[in-house]
Amino acid sequence: MTTQTAGRAATRMIVIVIIGCIAAVTLPSVLILGIGMLPTLAAMITDRRKEKYATLCVGCMNFTGVMPFMIRLWTEDHSYDHAFTVIADPFTWLVMYGAAALGWAIYFVAPGVVGMFIGMRTEQRIQRLRRRQRDLVEEWGPGVASGRRDGEEKDKRNTG
């Protein structure tokens, strides 16, 4: 084991201990966060892509749905009883998991919307180029649209 690997292992262990201590002190928050972020865990497990786009979409929206209840817990009473009261409310589940569902909707709908937008821009560009080509043909004559230069035409006639 090299010193670099040992250093990484020690750093990882220190981070795990710090996170464990923070989790122990803020256990009611961890409880709400853990239950509320289950859809993100499901997205992380099922997302096979290297980029993890589903996890990103679902996770961000899911966290947005969980955050108001975390803030409510922090501002009112940071205790187990209050955490269980927040979790027992069906509205809490609707908001947290509804936000995650919105993240899934964004994940599935966004590529189609972006594809339509790119297609429309491409079509507009093609129309603009065709108008420009018509203008050039009117100005310079039909030889401009053939795509060959004068020297190429002469060379082909002489060789063939």
Stockholm file with secondary structure:
# STOCKHOLM 1.0

chainA/1-160         MTTQTAGRAATRMIVIVIIGCIAAVTLPSVLILGIGMLPTLAAMITDRRKEKYATLCVGCMNFTGVMPFMIRLWTEDHSYDHAFTVIADPFTWLVMYGAAALGWAIYFVAPGVVGMFIGMRTEQRIQRLRRRQRDLVEEWGPGVASGRRDGEEKDKRNTG
#=GR chainA/1-160 SS CCHHHHHHHHHHHHHHHHHHHHHHHTHHHHHHHHHHTHHHHHHHHHCCSSSCHHHHHHHHHHHHHHHHHHHHHHHSCCSHHHHHHHHHCHHHHHHHHHHHHHHHHHHHHHHHHHHHHHHHHHHHHHHHHHHHHHHHHHHHCGGGGGCCCHHHHHHHHHHC
#=GC SS_cons         CCHHHHHHHHHHHHHHHHHHHHHHHTHHHHHHHHHHTHHHHHHHHHCCSSSCHHHHHHHHHHHHHHHHHHHHHHHSCCSHHHHHHHHHCHHHHHHHHHHHHHHHHHHHHHHHHHHHHHHHHHHHHHHHHHHHHHHHHHHHCGGGGGCCCHHHHHHHHHHC
//
